[in-house]
Amino acid sequence: MSEAPRYDVVRNDEEQYSLWEAGRELPAGWHREGTSGTREECVAHIDRVWTDIRPRSVRTRQQTARA
């Protein structure tokens, strides 16, 4: 029986999250967030921390418009 693949939680500059297979080179603009594990563990982590799925630039623009 083979071992389940490991994943890293990654985040881009717009604070959007995704999974990336551990050990693979990341595409430009993405950074390892520091969490790794099984797919299920990583998805659970993303569900906990990514509560506002709007890109950072949209959140900032909307906050500025309200001020």
C-alpha positions in Angstrom: 0.0 0.0 0.0 1.4 3.4 -1.0 1.6 6.3 1.3 -0.9 9.1 0.8 0.5 12.2 -1.0 1.5 15.2 1.1 0.4 18.7 0.3 1.4 22.2 1.3 -1.0 25.0 1.9 0.0 27.9 -0.4 -1.2 31.5 -0.5 -0.7 34.2 -3.2 -0.2 37.9 -2.8 -4.0 38.4 -2.9 -4.3 36.2 0.1 -6.0 33.4 -1.8 -5.3 29.9 -0.6 -4.7 26.6 -2.5 -3.1 23.2 -2.1 0.2 22.2 -3.8 1.8 18.9 -3.9 4.7 18.9 -1.3 8.1 19.2 -2.8 7.0 20.7 -6.1 8.2 24.1 -7.2 5.6 26.7 -6.8 4.3 28.9 -9.6 5.2 32.6 -9.6 3.3 34.6 -7.0 2.5 31.7 -4.7 4.2 31.1 -1.3 4.1 28.2 1.2 1.9 29.3 4.1 3.6 26.8 6.6 0.9 24.1 6.9 1.4 20.7 5.3 -0.2 17.3 5.6 -2.8 15.1 3.8 -5.2 16.7 1.4 -7.9 16.5 4.0 -5.8 18.1 6.7 -4.8 21.0 4.4 -8.4 21.5 3.2 -9.6 21.6 6.8 -6.9 24.2 7.6 -7.9 26.4 4.6 -11.6 26.2 5.7 -10.6 27.5 9.1 -8.3 30.4 8.0 -9.8 31.5 4.7 -13.0 33.0 5.9 -13.3 35.9 3.5 -12.6 34.6 0.0 -12.5 38.1 -1.7 -9.0 39.0 -3.0 -7.1 41.4 -0.7 -7.2 44.1 -3.4 -11.0 44.0 -3.5 -11.3 44.0 0.4 -8.9 47.0 0.5 -10.8 48.9 -2.2 -14.2 48.3 -0.5 -12.8 49.4 2.9 -11.4 52.5 1.4 -14.7 53.3 -0.3 -16.6 53.1 3.0 -14.1 55.4 4.8 
